[in-house]
Amino acid sequence: MVVEMAPPAQRAPAKGRILETANVLFYEDGIRNVGVDRIISASAVTKATFYKHYRAKDNLIVEYITARHQSVRAGVEAIIASSPDAGSALRQFIASTIAEIDTPGFRGCPFINAAAEFPDAGHPVRQVVTSHREWYVDRLAGLLKDTGHPVPGDAADELLLARDGAMAGGYAGDSIAASAALARSAERVLAEAHPPR
């Protein structure tokens, strides 16, 4: 007797469309500026379908910011996996941030944008943002430790803050200047590393 394995669980097509639509609209126009009716219309689902999958806009918002975190995490892990060493991975991370700033439609960091819209630190969206940033610092610190940096935790904070500044400056001001400043900051941090012998 042949037993067929069930395919892996996948997001329902309508649910996926709703999340993809929210991903675009929340980033382009701001989370609070985009209403449920607009998401329903743009994702071509019924109101009943929306509420079946998400029950409330807040649930969609949390899933949106969580999906953003998962996407960033996958991108960083792919950079690390394809890099020959930690220093190269960090330089590639900076290069990918600069490329993101130069992307048409760039609107800054979605996590900083979300934090600005949800000032209550106890809100589920802010908790995802906080977890994302803690993960980022830990991952950068681990890479910096591998390069032999004497204070990898402090250096990771510097890199993340330099990235924050470049993303804000790249959106609100001169993207070329912001990207150049980020590259300089990163090189200063990496120059402090002493590879283990």
C-alpha positions in Angstrom: 0.0 0.0 0.0 1.4 3.4 -1.0 0.8 6.2 1.4 1.0 9.7 -0.1 2.5 12.4 2.0 0.5 15.6 2.4 2.1 18.6 0.8 3.6 21.2 3.2 1.1 23.6 4.6 0.8 26.7 2.5 -0.8 30.1 3.0 -4.3 30.2 1.4 -4.1 32.1 -1.9 -6.5 34.8 -0.7 -4.7 35.2 2.6 -1.4 35.5 0.7 -2.8 38.2 -1.6 -4.0 40.2 1.4 -0.6 40.1 3.0 1.2 40.9 -0.2 -1.1 43.9 -0.8 -0.7 45.1 2.8 3.1 44.7 2.4 3.1 47.2 -0.5 0.5 49.6 0.8 1.7 49.8 4.5 5.2 50.4 3.3 4.3 53.0 0.6 1.6 54.9 2.5 2.0 54.1 6.2 0.2 51.5 8.3 -2.4 53.8 9.9 -3.2 55.6 6.6 -4.3 52.4 4.8 -7.8 51.2 5.8 -9.2 47.7 5.6 -11.5 48.6 2.8 -8.6 49.6 0.6 -6.7 46.4 1.4 -9.8 44.4 0.5 -10.3 46.2 -2.8 -6.7 46.1 -3.8 -6.3 42.4 -3.0 -9.5 41.5 -4.8 -11.1 39.6 -1.9 -14.4 39.9 -0.1 -14.8 41.5 3.3 -15.8 38.1 4.7 -12.6 36.6 3.3 -10.5 39.3 4.9 -12.1 38.8 8.3 -12.0 35.0 8.0 -8.2 35.2 7.7 -7.3 38.1 9.9 -10.4 39.0 12.1 -9.0 42.6 12.5 -6.5 44.9 10.9 -4.2 44.7 13.9 -3.7 41.0 13.2 -2.7 41.8 9.6 -0.3 44.5 10.8 1.5 42.1 13.1 1.7 39.5 10.4 3.0 42.1 8.0 5.8 43.2 10.3 6.6 39.6 11.2 6.8 38.7 7.5 9.2 41.7 6.9 11.4 40.4 9.7 11.5 36.9 8.2 12.4 38.3 4.8 15.2 40.4 6.2 16.5 37.5 8.3 16.5 35.2 5.2 18.4 37.8 3.2 21.0 38.3 5.9 21.4 34.5 6.3 21.8 34.2 2.5 24.6 36.8 2.5 26.4 35.0 5.3 26.1 31.6 3.6 27.5 33.0 0.4 30.4 34.9 1.9 33.8 33.4 2.4 34.3 35.0 5.8 32.7 37.3 8.4 34.4 40.4 7.1 33.1 39.8 3.6 29.6 39.1 5.0 29.6 42.4 6.8 30.7 44.3 3.7 28.1 42.5 1.6 25.5 43.4 4.3 26.5 47.1 3.9 26.4 46.8 0.1 22.9 45.3 0.2 21.7 48.2 2.5 23.1 50.7 0.0 21.4 48.9 -2.9 18.1 49.0 -0.9 18.4 52.7 -0.3 19.0 53.2 -4.1 15.8 51.1 -5.0 13.0 53.0 -6.6 10.1 53.5 -4.2 12.4 53.3 -1.1 10.6 54.7 1.9 13.1 54.1 4.7 13.3 51.3 7.2 9.9 49.6 7.5 10.7 48.7 11.2 11.5 52.3 12.1 8.5 53.5 10.2 6.3 51.0 12.1 7.8 52.0 15.5 7.0 55.6 14.7 3.3 54.7 14.1 3.1 52.5 17.3 4.6 54.5 20.2 3.5 52.1 22.9 6.4 49.8 23.6 4.0 47.1 24.8 2.1 47.0 21.5 2.6 43.7 19.6 4.0 45.6 16.6 6.6 47.2 18.7 7.5 43.9 20.3 8.2 42.5 16.8 10.3 45.5 16.0 12.2 45.2 19.2 12.8 41.5 18.6 13.9 42.3 15.0 16.5 44.8 16.2 17.8 42.5 19.0 18.2 39.8 16.4 20.0 42.2 14.1 22.5 43.3 16.8 23.1 39.8 17.9 23.8 38.6 14.3 26.1 41.6 13.6 27.9 41.1 16.9 28.5 37.4 16.1 30.0 38.3 12.7 32.1 41.1 14.3 33.4 38.6 16.9 34.4 36.3 14.1 36.5 39.1 12.6 38.3 39.5 15.9 36.7 42.8 16.8 37.7 43.8 20.4 34.2 45.0 21.3 31.8 43.2 18.9 28.6 44.2 20.8 29.4 47.9 20.8 30.5 47.7 17.2 27.3 46.0 16.2 25.3 48.8 17.9 27.4 51.3 15.8 26.7 49.5 12.6 23.0 49.2 13.2 22.7 52.9 14.1 24.8 53.8 11.1 22.4 51.7 9.0 19.4 53.4 10.7 20.8 56.8 9.9 21.6 56.0 6.3 18.1 54.6 5.7 16.5 57.7 7.3 18.8 60.1 5.5 18.5 58.1 2.2 14.8 58.6 2.2 14.5 62.1 3.6 17.6 63.6 2.2 20.5 62.8 -0.1 20.7 59.1 -0.7 24.2 59.2 -2.2 25.6 61.1 0.8 23.7 58.8 3.2 25.1 55.6 1.5 28.6 57.0 1.4 28.5 57.9 5.1 27.3 54.4 5.9 30.2 52.8 3.9 32.7 55.0 5.7 31.3 54.2 9.1 31.3 50.5 8.4 34.9 50.6 7.2 36.0 52.4 10.4 34.3 49.7 12.5 35.8 46.9 10.4 39.3 48.5 10.6 39.2 48.0 14.4 39.0 44.2 13.9 42.0 41.9 14.5 41.5 38.6 12.8 42.2 35.7 15.2 45.5 33.9 14.5 
